[in-house]
Amino acid sequence: MKSNRRKKETQTSSFGSPGRINHDSTPFYTSKLYEGLPKEHKAKYVEREIPPQLLDKIFCKSSEKMEELPDNSIHLMVTSPPYNVGKEYDKDLTLEEYLEFLKRVWKEVHRVLVPGGRACINIANLGRKPYIPLHAFIARDMFDLGFLMRGEIIWNKASSASPSTAWGSWLSATNPTLRDIHEYILVFSKDTFSRENIKKRRNTISKEEFLEFTKSVWTFPAEPAHKVGHPAPFPVELPYRLIQLYTYENEVVLDPFMGSGQTAIAAIKTNRHFIGYDIEEEYVKLSEKRIKEFLMEFKSPKLFDFI
């Protein structure tokens, strides 16, 4: 026998609400807490085509000016910016100069993303005296540019963490030092949280992947620098997850700091296109070499297009 009782509609309370059915969150999102933050813009969806000869290419130049790319043409940006900490490809910039440099790149990323396109930034915080919360500074700058923040993922690298004993004062409250075994992946959208799928493109994510990738903590090992040939590579697993979660098949993924080509390999693995930028010719060549090796290993028909 069916019950005639209607499910009770819940409403946000001072201490939140466990209810999730017909929940009205309007009072929360219209509160003063959200004043001054970027708002969704329900603009008409625009998607400009990138010339085919520019797809699956890495440009040896700064991503501060990506004039090759039309406005509203990229579906996802995934990157890990250089850390400005004395590695051979870094410049010795002040924190303000470094953030301004990144902000010029993020501004270009905002221009080239389609409405609802996503920007994912992998970042590790730096130092101890004092600690520099780069993820907080970058989030602030993304807000300034009008990006909508979707959330943040904690990448737990514990399984590959160094057995370092640099814990400050051993077994003493004098100066114990935290050991970072995590990095952040900050996730943003342009203009609106939802993506239009006007051409009915195909999702490629499995049920198991969706359940795992929508968690806010991801656990997988880091990529050894000596194995890749680049001082700060992220593993292919990182862009792979973001591409599966946030794009449809055959869409275009941008990495403005391509480095060793991990994002490009993840894009090929998921049947997406890639576009990358890097100022170091050595790393552009490294990326191209690794991409060709990946394509040859899997006997991909894209090898002939790439060559």
C-alpha positions, 0 to 999 in steps of 0.5 A, spaced: 500 500 500 502 506 497 503 512 503 499 518 501 504 522 505 508 528 502 516 528 503 517 534 507 521 540 504 527 542 508 530 549 509 537 551 511 537 552 518 542 556 523 546 549 523 545 546 516 540 541 515 541 533 514 535 533 509 537 533 501 530 532 498 526 538 496 531 542 500 531 550 499 538 553 500 536 560 497 536 563 504 544 561 505 546 563 498 542 570 498 545 571 505 551 576 506 556 571 506 556 571 499 556 578 497 562 580 493 563 574 490 563 572 483 556 570 481 553 566 475 552 569 468 547 565 464 549 568 458 548 564 451 553 559 450 558 560 445 564 555 442 568 557 437 572 552 433 580 552 433 583 551 427 585 544 426 592 545 425 593 548 432 590 542 435 595 537 439 600 542 438 605 545 444 607 552 443 614 554 445 612 561 448 609 564 454 602 563 455 601 570 458 599 571 450 595 565 447 593 569 441 593 563 437 586 561 441 580 564 439 575 566 445 571 561 448 574 555 444 577 551 450 573 546 454 578 545 460 584 548 463 589 543 467 596 545 469 601 546 475 604 552 474 612 553 476 613 554 483 619 560 483 623 556 488 630 556 484 629 550 479 632 551 473 626 553 469 624 558 474 625 566 475 627 569 482 621 573 483 618 576 489 611 573 491 607 579 488 611 579 482 610 571 481 602 572 483 601 577 478 605 573 472 600 567 474 594 572 474 596 574 467 596 567 465 589 566 468 586 572 465 588 569 458 585 562 460 578 566 462 578 569 455 579 562 452 574 558 456 567 556 453 562 559 458 561 553 463 569 551 462 573 549 467 580 551 470 583 546 474 590 548 478 594 543 481 599 547 487 603 545 493 604 550 498 611 553 500 616 554 505 615 554 513 618 560 516 613 563 514 609 558 510 606 561 504 599 558 502 599 559 495 593 556 494 589 561 498 593 567 494 591 564 487 584 562 489 583 570 491 586 572 484 581 567 480 575 570 484 578 577 482 578 575 475 570 573 475 572 565 476 566 561 480 570 556 485 567 549 484 571 546 490 578 544 492 581 537 491 586 534 496 591 530 493 594 525 498 601 523 496 602 519 502 604 513 499 610 516 495 612 521 501 619 521 503 621 518 509 624 524 511 625 526 519 626 533 518 620 534 523 623 540 527 624 539 534 624 531 535 619 529 540 618 536 543 614 542 543 620 547 541 618 547 534 615 541 531 614 542 523 609 539 519 611 535 513 606 536 507 604 529 504 598 533 500 597 538 494 591 542 492 587 542 486 583 548 485 577 547 481 573 553 477 568 555 472 567 560 467 561 564 468 556 558 470 557 552 473 553 547 468 556 546 461 552 546 455 552 540 451 549 542 444 552 537 440 551 531 444 558 529 445 559 523 449 561 522 456 567 517 457 567 516 465 565 510 468 560 509 474 566 507 478 570 513 476 565 518 477 564 515 484 571 515 486 573 522 482 567 526 485 571 525 492 574 531 495 580 527 497 584 523 491 590 518 493 595 516 488 603 516 488 607 522 485 611 521 479 618 521 480 622 526 477 628 522 474 623 517 471 620 523 467 626 527 466 622 534 468 624 537 475 616 537 477 611 533 474 605 531 476 602 524 474 598 522 468 593 520 473 591 527 475 589 530 469 586 524 467 581 524 472 580 531 471 579 530 464 574 524 465 570 528 470 569 535 466 569 534 459 566 530 453 569 526 448 573 530 443 573 536 446 580 541 447 584 541 454 589 546 455 595 546 459 599 553 459 605 550 463 605 543 459 612 541 462 613 534 461 607 533 457 603 529 462 596 533 460 597 531 453 598 524 454 592 524 459 588 527 453 590 522 448 588 517 453 581 519 453 580 521 446 581 529 447 585 534 443 590 538 447 594 544 446 600 546 451 605 552 452 612 552 455 617 557 454 623 552 455 624 549 448 628 543 452 621 541 455 617 542 449 622 537 445 621 532 452 613 533 451 613 531 444 618 525 445 614 522 450 607 523 446 610 520 440 612 514 445 605 514 448 602 514 441 607 508 438 606 504 444 598 504 443 599 504 436 594 510 436 592 513 429 593 520 432 601 518 431 601 520 424 597 527 425 602 528 431 608 527 427 
